Amino acid sequence: MTINVSVFRIRTVLTDILVSARASVPGLPEVLKCWRYRIRTRRHLAAMDSYLLADIGLTTEDAITESRQPFWKPVSPHRSGLGLRR
């Protein structure tokens, strides 16, 4: 019970911080969306089988390298088309 209350309080505080940051920092929602997109696509990339990677022109090593990048880092320069929306 204590853990749930603590998690709820942390979520509430974080939500309040994000709401106030959005109001004071223009462009923050776009940055957060971009980070979420990178997290999601890198997870999907890490889960793909080698035959699917081959279909999109990637090797297993490319996928591993890209999926291990932190969410705040943009796409690896040598694979500039990887993970970008068009």
N, C-alpha and C positions, 0 to 999 in steps of 0.2 A: 504494500500500500504506500509506503513512504517513497519507494522508487517511482511509482506512477505519479505521485504528487510532485516530486522533484522534476521529472521529465516534463510534466505539464507546465510547471513554472518556467523551466528553461525554454520550452517552446514559446510560451507567452512572451517572455522577455525578448527572445530572438525575433519574434514577429513584430513586436513594438519597435525594435531597433531597425529592422528592415523597412518598415513603413515610414519611419522618420527619415531614414537614409534615402529612400526613394524620393521623398519630397525635397530633400536638400541637395541631392546629387543627380543632376540631369544625366540621362544615359545609363543609369544603374540597372534598370530593368532589362535593357538590351544586353548588357554585360552578363547578367545572371542567366538570361536565356541562352546566350552563347555558351556559357560554362556548362549548363545542363545538357545542351546539345552535344558538346564534346564528351561529357561523361557517358551519355547514352550511346553515342556512336562508337566510342572506344570499347565499351563493354560488348556491344554487338560484334565488333570486329574481332575481339578476343575469342568470342564463342563460335566464330565461323569455321567450318571444315575447310581443309586444304583445297578441295575441288571447287568450293564456292569462291575462295580467295583467288584461285586460278582464273575463274570466270571474270573477275573484275581486274585481273592483271596484277595481282599482288602475290608475293611469296609469304610463306609462314613467318619468316624472319621479319618482313616488312610489317605484318600485322602485329607481331609481338612487340616490335620496337614502338610502333604507334600507340598500341593499347597501354603500354607502360608509362606513357607521358602523363604528367599531371594535367588536370583539367584547365589550369590557367595558361598552359603553354599552347601556342597555336600549332597548327599542323607542321610536321617536320618539313624543312625546306626542300629536301630531296624528293619528297612526295607531295608537292604543292597542291595537287588536285584531290588528295585524299581527305575525305571527311568534310568537304565544303558543300554547302547548299548552293544550288544554282537556280 
